[in-house]
């Protein structure tokens, strides 16, 4: 068994840790009218991903599981691609 095979795949725990790290990162941003909205949305989508994964784990049918997992996936995509990409693109333009 390789080191990668020993990694923990507990997604409920990993999504909770992800949300905690996002919250810590958002705390580092300056508080202003623009960041306020973004911080709220990013924290919400990061936390929602884990909540929907937990709901999927307790689903009553395969269809319900698939639906809740897809919501979790969308929330993660929103957090990662939409908000972090927006912030990175802005930083890249400023630092040129």
KAQUIUR-V732677 format. One record per pair of residues at least 4 apart in sequence whose C-alpha atoms are under 8 Angstrom apart, sorted by the first residue. I is the first residue (numbers start at 0). J is the second residue. D is the distance in Angstrom with one decimal. If there is no record, write none. Layout:
i;j;d
I;J;D
I;J;D
//
This chain:
i;j;d
0;4;6.1
0;5;7.4
1;5;6.8
2;6;7.0
8;13;7.7
9;13;6.2
10;14;5.8
10;52;7.7
11;15;6.3
11;49;6.3
11;52;6.6
11;53;6.2
12;16;6.2
13;17;6.1
14;18;6.2
14;45;8.0
14;46;7.8
14;48;6.8
14;49;4.8
15;19;6.3
15;46;7.3
15;49;5.9
16;20;6.2
17;21;6.2
17;45;7.2
18;22;6.2
18;42;7.0
18;45;5.0
18;46;5.2
18;49;7.6
19;23;6.3
20;24;6.1
21;25;6.1
21;41;7.6
21;42;6.5
21;45;6.9
22;26;6.2
22;42;6.0
23;27;6.9
24;28;7.3
25;38;5.9
25;42;7.7
28;34;7.3
29;34;7.1
30;34;6.1
30;35;6.2
31;35;5.8
32;36;7.0
33;37;6.7
34;38;5.8
35;39;6.2
36;40;6.3
37;41;6.0
37;82;7.2
38;42;6.0
39;43;6.1
40;44;6.1
41;45;6.0
41;77;8.0
41;78;5.5
41;82;6.6
42;46;6.1
43;47;5.9
44;48;6.2
44;74;5.1
44;75;6.8
44;77;6.8
44;78;5.8
45;49;7.2
45;74;6.6
45;75;6.3
45;78;6.0
46;50;6.4
47;51;6.0
47;71;6.9
47;74;6.5
48;52;6.2
48;70;7.3
48;71;4.2
48;72;6.8
48;73;7.9
48;74;5.2
48;75;5.8
49;53;6.2
49;71;6.9
50;54;6.3
50;71;7.8
51;55;6.1
51;67;5.7
51;68;6.7
51;70;6.7
51;71;5.2
52;56;6.3
52;67;6.7
52;68;5.9
52;71;5.8
53;57;6.7
54;58;6.3
54;67;6.8
55;63;7.1
55;64;4.7
55;65;7.6
55;66;7.9
55;67;5.1
55;68;5.9
56;64;7.1
57;64;8.0
58;63;5.7
58;64;5.2
59;63;6.5
59;64;7.4
60;64;6.2
61;65;6.1
62;66;6.2
63;67;6.2
64;68;6.0
65;69;6.1
66;70;6.4
67;71;6.3
68;72;6.1
69;73;6.2
70;74;6.2
71;75;6.3
72;76;6.2
73;77;6.1
74;78;6.2
75;79;6.0
76;80;5.5
76;81;7.2
77;81;5.0
77;82;6.7
78;82;5.6
78;83;6.7
79;83;5.4
79;84;7.0
80;84;5.2
80;85;7.8
81;85;6.1
82;86;6.3
83;87;6.0
84;88;5.9
85;89;6.3
86;90;6.3
87;91;6.1
88;92;6.3
89;93;6.2
90;94;6.1
91;95;6.3
//
